[in-house]
Amino acid sequence: MFRRREPVPFAFIAEADKFRSNVTPPARERPSVSQLAGRWLVGLTVVAGITGSLLFGMPALSADQSTQHVQQSEASDGR
């Protein structure tokens, strides 16, 4: 099936970019004190968790050669 190719006027697209609405959106509601406190507590908890994981994780990731322990099995003691 063949479709007919008809020219489409694209003037309405150019006019749509210039259109400005004269209707203003409603004002945003201000968050209450409890909502602000909750956001601060969540943020503080996230920052404390990241800081704690770095403090406890960095010593485990460091490769100090001065604290090498040589493991020996009891089977190699030659009883």
C-alpha positions in Angstrom: 0.0 0.0 0.0 1.3 3.4 -1.0 0.8 6.5 1.0 0.3 9.8 -0.6 2.9 12.3 0.3 1.3 15.6 1.1 3.1 18.7 2.2 2.5 19.5 5.9 2.5 23.1 7.0 5.0 23.4 9.9 4.1 27.0 10.7 2.1 25.9 13.8 5.2 24.3 15.3 7.2 27.6 15.0 4.3 29.5 16.6 4.0 27.0 19.5 7.6 27.9 20.5 6.6 31.6 20.8 3.4 31.0 22.8 3.4 32.3 26.3 0.7 31.5 28.7 -0.9 34.2 30.8 -1.9 31.8 33.5 0.4 31.7 36.5 0.9 28.4 38.3 -0.2 28.2 41.9 2.4 29.1 44.6 4.3 26.3 46.2 3.5 25.4 49.7 6.2 26.0 52.2 7.3 22.8 54.1 6.5 22.7 57.7 9.1 22.7 60.5 8.7 18.9 61.0 9.2 18.3 57.3 12.4 20.4 57.4 13.6 18.6 60.5 13.0 15.2 58.9 14.9 16.2 55.8 17.8 17.4 57.9 17.8 14.2 59.9 17.8 12.0 56.8 20.6 14.0 55.3 22.6 13.8 58.5 22.1 10.1 58.7 23.3 9.5 55.2 26.4 11.7 55.7 27.1 10.0 59.0 26.8 6.5 57.4 29.2 7.4 54.5 31.7 8.9 57.0 31.5 5.9 59.3 31.9 3.5 56.4 35.0 5.4 55.3 36.5 5.5 58.8 36.0 1.8 59.4 36.7 0.7 55.8 39.9 2.6 55.0 42.1 0.6 57.5 40.9 -2.6 56.0 41.7 -1.4 52.5 45.2 -0.2 53.3 48.1 -2.5 52.6 50.6 -1.9 55.4 53.7 -4.1 54.9 54.9 -3.4 58.5 52.1 -5.5 60.0 52.4 -8.7 57.9 51.6 -11.8 59.8 53.0 -15.1 58.6 50.5 -17.9 59.0 51.8 -21.4 59.9 49.6 -24.4 60.2 50.0 -26.7 63.1 50.6 -29.6 60.7 53.9 -28.1 59.7 55.2 -28.1 63.3 56.4 -31.7 62.9 55.0 -33.4 66.0 
